[in-house]
Amino acid sequence: ELPAVRQAISAVWQDLNEQPIAEAEWSRVQRLVANAYRFSLESAGALAGLIGSNALWGRPQSLDRPLELLAQWDPLRLQSDVLPLLDPARAAVLEAVPA
């Protein structure tokens, strides 16, 4: 089963690198990331953690700054600059199989 999983991951990865990101998919991804960020700040603890971390690292910013940065992302640049860093071929893989 593991070779089939590796092959499926490789096929999806190949498609991702060969095809440009469609506009509809790009909009969907931006909404998902923005909503995940917003929902992550629903609890007081998470909010305090973010504010505290920003203060600790000396980078005070408004809470909506990450959303502003997200709006600046470009699908072509993301595909050319970031995706190569996530290449599964660069990963260390630990396969746990039943004894």
Sequence and secondary structure as in RCSB ss.txt:
>XXXX:A:sequence
ELPAVRQAISAVWQDLNEQPIAEAEWSRVQRLVANAYRFSLESAGALAGLIGSNALWGRPQSLDRPLELLAQWDP
LRLQSDVLPLLDPARAAVLEAVPA
>XXXX:A:secstr
 HHHHHHHHHHHHHHHHHS   HHHHHHHHHHHHHHHHHHTSSHHHHHHHHHHHHHTT    TTHHHHHHHH  H
HHIIIIIGGGG GGGS        
